[in-house]
Amino acid sequence: RFVPRRMVPFSFPLSKCALWDPVPMGDVVGAHITYYRNPRLSLVEKTLRLAYRHARQNGKKSFSCFLLGTLAVDEDGEGVTLTIDRFDPGREA
């Protein structure tokens, strides 16, 4: 499978006391969701329309908001589905 060149190994901040041996052991393992699973995105039309309307009414070039949903593994275990079904415009600071 394709592994992007942007992937980097996990790293943790330096500390005086470690609870494990920091020396790498074993083979490198990819930790990207598409490495083992086939991702699928599902977006509810009402959510997309609410986000679009909010963006048009906002007037700013850039604004913050939240798209909320659920992540589920498919029944066959081969894929994951991200279902976005809620829109939250957040608060204006």
N, C-alpha and C positions, 0 to 999 in steps of 0.2 A: 504494500500500500504506500501511497504518497505521504511523506512526512515533510512538512514545511521546514525550510532552513531557518525560519525565525524562532523555532523552538529552542529553549535554553534549559539546562538542568535546574532543578530546584536549588535554592540557596537560602541560608538562614543567617541572620545577623550574628556577628561574633559575640561570644560571651565568655565569662571566666569559668563557667561550669557547664558541662554538657551531660545530658542524660544518656547519650548514645555515642558510639564510636563514629566520628565523622568521616572515616576513610571509606571511599566508595567500594561497594562489593557487588559482584554480578554484572550482568549485561545492562546496557542502557535500555530503558523502557519508555516509549512515547506516552504522554499523558494528555493527548489531545482527543476531544470527543469524537472526531471523525476518523481516528485511527482504528478504533474497534467497532464503531457503530455507523449506521447510515442515518444522518440527521434529516428531519423533516420539520418545516415551519408551517404552522396553521394560524392564520390571523382572521379573527372575526370581523366582518365588514363594518358592523356598527362601531367597533373600537377604532378602526382606521378612519372612519368618517368623523368621529368625535375629535381625534387627534388633528386631522386636517382642518376642521372648523376652528379649533383652538389656535392653531398656527396662523391661520388667516386673520383672526380677530386680534391676535396678540400685538401685532405692529412692530415687534422687535425682530431683528434679523436672526438672533439666536435666543433660545429660551430653554428652560429645563422642564421635563415632564417625566412620567413613569409609565411604562407599558408593563402590565402584570399578567402573569399566566402560570401555566403548569408545565412541568417537564416529566414525561412518562416514557418508560421503556416499552416498546411494542411487545405484543404477546409472543411473537416468535423469537424475541430476544436479539434480533439482528439490527434493530433501529431504535432511535429515540425521536419523540415528537414533542416539539415546543409549541404549545397552544397559547397564543396571546389573546385574552378575552376581556381585559379591563384596561381603561385609560384613566390616569390620575394626573391632572395638570399641576399638582403640587401647590406650594404657597409662593406668593410674591414676597420677596424680601423687602 
